[in-house]
């Protein structure tokens, strides 16, 4: 994978290239950032750059034998370690599935990976045998170049087994590069963190995600921008949203609120019936949109309008709702939505859940005199 294939993160790319050019590349790097920002893609791009036979000023050549092998994730001097299931199972047992997953979409998360290896309900880990295997691999001479690279994806899953790698990371074999790709440094041993140079990978910008969705997924700019607002800097989330059947979450959400306030239980029952058939992923995205809308409503009510990530029609609806609801009501709606997200993740019955939510929303609305809501709030 070339640096130019990685979405955004231009400043990080420049810093990494300069480290290599000035011979200041540390032997252990930790790429730290939230899900879907391109940490793994950057790690593979750096591995390709340092093993490339004819690197350019800003990127690997992409044509030499080493680059061709890295592009297929089969370079013998680049090793991968990642969470798997089982006590004595190592990453090598899942390497074919790993290559397939990374080549298809290097922005995936741990849940996607567990699903890919058929272990959705099991706990992934990087175990003792994997650590011993890492030590063995890195003790060998390089096969084709002068650099060995180990990429550990989600070292949070090492737990206390990370102690087995401390000496190796502190005093690695000559010409060995460690790249740890992490999301939560609080779950990594401090003794490992202290041995790595941390590179912070920020969330992607809306414009960067929009461009990627248009170029890689064939979306229109308008549809891509809408997904950017929901993804909040996470390209993995945006890519998943782009695969779902398009739903007008804004209209669906406002319609739900309007019916809940009015207490039109027969129509709410019809709404819930339709909603329950959308499928769990669409239901999750509906809740994600609802939380996004309420968050932006708060920004409109108490902050600056210029920072709001809503379309014009959504902004108008949020302005009207913000004038009607007080802070206490908004807080209760947010709590209800967060609870709904929790239950949807655990396969709650959507009919029961959202009819119950409608009752709770009706109670929240009736705490204040907000009779204007039915007539004023429209998409």
N, C-alpha and C positions, 0 to 999 in steps of 0.2 A: 504494500500500500504506500502510495506516495503522499507527501505532505499536501500536495495540491488536491488530493482526493478527500482530505479531511475538511469537514464543514467548519468554516470560520476559524477561530482561535489563531488569528494571524500573528499576534504578538508573542504567543507561546512558541509557535513555529520558528519565528525569527530568533528568539532567545536560544532555542535548542540548536539551531544551525550555527549560531555564533559560538556556543559552547564547544561544538565539535571543531569549528574552524580555528578557534584560539587554543585548542587542546586543553580546555577547562571542563570537560564533561566529567562529572563525578562518577564514581563507580557504582553508586546506588542512588536512584531517583525514585521519588514517590509522587505519582500524579494523583492529586486529590481534588475531587469535585463531585457534584451531584450526578444523578443518573442522566444518561442521554446527552452528555455534553461533548463526547468524543475522546475520552481518556484512553480507551483501548486502541482506537484508531490512531491516535497520536503515538502511543507506545510502539505499535507495529511500524509506523512510518519512521520513527527514530531508529528502530532496529534495522530497517531496510537501508536507511541512510548510512549507518556506521558499517554495514557489511557490503555496501555497493562498491564495485570495482572502479567505477568511473563517476563519482559523485559530482554534481554541478554545484554552483555557488549556493543555491537555495533548496536543492532537492536531489534525491537519487536519480540516476539516469533512467531507470525503468526498463533498460534494455539488456544489461549484462546478465550473465548466467546466475549471479547471486540474486539480482532483482527478480528474475523470472521465477526463481524458487521461492523467494519471500512472497511473491504475489499469489502463490498457491499454498503458502504456509508450510512448505516442506523443506526449508533450508535447514541442514543438519546442525548448524551452530546457533540456531534460534529455538529456544525451548519455552514451553508454556506450562504454567501450573494454574489450576483453577479448582473451585469446589466440585466435589463429586460425592456420591453416596456410598456408604459401606466402610467398614473398619480397615480393611487391608487393600482397598482399591486405590490405584493411582490415576493421575491424569492420562497416562498412556493408554488406559483402557477405553477412554472416551475421545481420543485425539481425532478420530475421523468425524465424529459428531461435532466436535469443537471447530474443526476446519470448515465444515459445512455451515455452521451457525455464523461464524465470523465473516466468511466470504459473502454470505447472503445479507448480513446486516450487523456490522460491528458495534452498533449502538444498543444492543439488547441488554436486558437486566437479568438479575439472578432468577426471577420467576420464569422469564422466557427460557433461560438455560435449563432450569429444572424440568420444565415442560418438554424441552427438546430431547432430554435423555429419559423421559418417562418417570420422573421422580417428583411430581408435583407436591405430594403430601409427605415427603421425607426431608430431613435436614441435611443440607450440603455441608461439607467440611473439607479442609485440607489437612490430612491426617499424618500420623507418625511415618507411615510407609512412604507417603509422598515426599516428606521432608528428607528422608534417607535417600530416596531416588534422586532428589535435586542435588544433594551432596555428591552422589555418585556421578551424575551427568557432568557436573561442573569440574570434576576432578580430571576429566578426560581432556586430551588435546583437541584443539580446533580441527575440524575436518577439512574446511575449504578456505578459510580466511584467517585473519589474525585477531578476530574478536568473537567472543561467546556472549550471547544475550539470553537472560532469563526474564520472562515477563510473568509476574504473578498477578493474576486477576482476582481482585477482592481478597487481599491478605487478611481482612477482618476475620475470615473463616479459618485462619491458622490457630487462633486462640493461644493457649499456652504452648502448643507445639512449635510456635515461632521461636522459642528458646533454642531449638535445635539448629536454627539457621543463623544465630547471632554471630558466631565466630566466622562463619562463611561470608556473611555480609560485611563484617568489619575487616577481615583479612582475606579477600577473595583471591582466587587464582589469577595470575597475570592476564590482562586484557579481557576481563570479565565485566559485563555490565548488567546490573540488576535494575529492572523497572517494575515497581509495584504500582498497581492501578487500584486506587481505593476510593470509597465514598464516605467512610466514617473513621476518622483517625482515633476517635475515643474507644474504638474496639480493637485497636492495634497496640501491641506492647510498646511501652515508652522506650524500651531498649532498642526496638527496631526503628522507631521513629527517629531516635537520636542518631542513628547510623545512616540516615537517608537525607538527601536534599529534597525538600518538599517543593513541588511545582503546583501552584494553585491553578486549576482549570475552571474558569468562570462559566456561568450559564451562557448559552448561545443567544445572540440577539434575534429579535423578531425578523429582521430583514434577512439574516443568514438562513434561518429556518425556512422562511418563505421562498427564497431563491432555490434552496435544496428541494423543497416540495414541488416546485414548478418544474425543475430540471430533471429530478430523479423519479418523481411520482406522476408527472403530467397534470398537475392540478392547475386551475386558473389562479391568477394572482389574488382574486377576491376570496376564493375558497381557501387558498393557502394562508392568507392573512388571518382568516377566522380561526383556523387551527392553531396558528402561532399564539393567539391570545389564550387559547385553552392549554397549550403545551407548556407555556411559561419557561422557555429556554431549554426544553427537553425534546431533542429530535426523535428519540425513541417513541415518546408519547404522541408526537405529531404524526409520525409514520403510521402508528397504529390507528389513529383517528382517521387518517386518509384511506385506510382499507375498509372502514365501516361504511355501511350504507348511509348516505347523507340524511341527517335528520335536522329539522329546524329546532334545535334545543331551546333557543330563545323564546319562540312562540309557545313551545310545549310547556316551558317553565312558567311563563307569565299566565298562560291559560290555567295551569294547575293552581297557581296562587289565587287567581280571580275566583275560581270555583270553590276553593277552600274557604275563602273569606265569606262568600255568599252562602255557604253551606248547602249547595245544590247536590245532595247526596246521590241522586239518581244519575246525574251527569258525571259526578266524580267516579261513580262505579263504572260508567262507560269509559271514562278516561283511563282508569286503572286497568281495565280489561285490555285496551289497546296497548298501554305502556308495558304490560306484562309480557307481550309478545315480541318486544323489541330485542330480547336477548340480554344476557347478563352484561356483555361488554358495552352495549349501547346504554344500558341502565347506569353503569359506572360512569360513562361519559356524561350522561345527563346530570348526575350528581356533581361531577367535576365542573360542568358548565354552571350549575346553580351556585356552587361555592365561589366560582370565579365572578359571577354576576354580583353576588352579595358583597364580595370583597371590593369590587369596583364601585358599587353603590356607596359604600362607606367612604371611599376616596372622594367621590363626588360630594357627599354630604359634609365631610369634615376636612377635605384636602383641596388639591388643585385639579380642576377639570382637565388640564392639559396632560396629566399623567394617566388618564383613564384609558384602559385597553378594551374599549367597546366600539362597536360600529355606531353610526349615527342614530339608527332606530333604537338600538339597545341603550344608548346613552339617554335618549329621550325618556324611555321607560324607567330607567334608573333614577333620573331626576324627579319624575313624578312620584315614584315609590319612596324616594328619600324624603320628599316633602310630607309624606303621609305617615311613615313608620318612625318610631322613636328608637333610640339606641338599644333599649332593653329588648324590644321586639326583634330587632335585627340580630342581636346576640342569640336569642332563643332560636330563631330560624337557622342560624349558623350551626348551633349545637345539634339541632334536629337533623340537618343535612349530614353533618359529620357522623352521627350515629347511623344514619341510613347507609352511608358509604361502608362503614364497618360491617353492617349486616349483609349488604349485597356481596361483599367479598367472601362472606361465609355462606353464600347460597340461600339466603332467606327467601321465603315465598314472597315474590314482589306484590302480589295482590293484597295479601294481608299487611305487608309492611307499608305500602303507600296509601292504603285506605286508612290505616291507623295514623299515619303521618298527616293525612288530611284532617282528621279529627283534632290532632294536636295543633296543626296550623290554625284551624278555626278558633281554637281556644286562645292562641297567641294573638290573633287579630282582634278578638273581642275584648282584649284587655284595655284597648283604647277605642275612642270613637273615630273610626276611620271609614265612615260610610262613603266617602268620596272615592274610595279605591276602585270599586267595581266600574264606575263610569270613566274614571280618569286614566287608569293604566291600560294602555293599548300599545301594541307593537306597530 
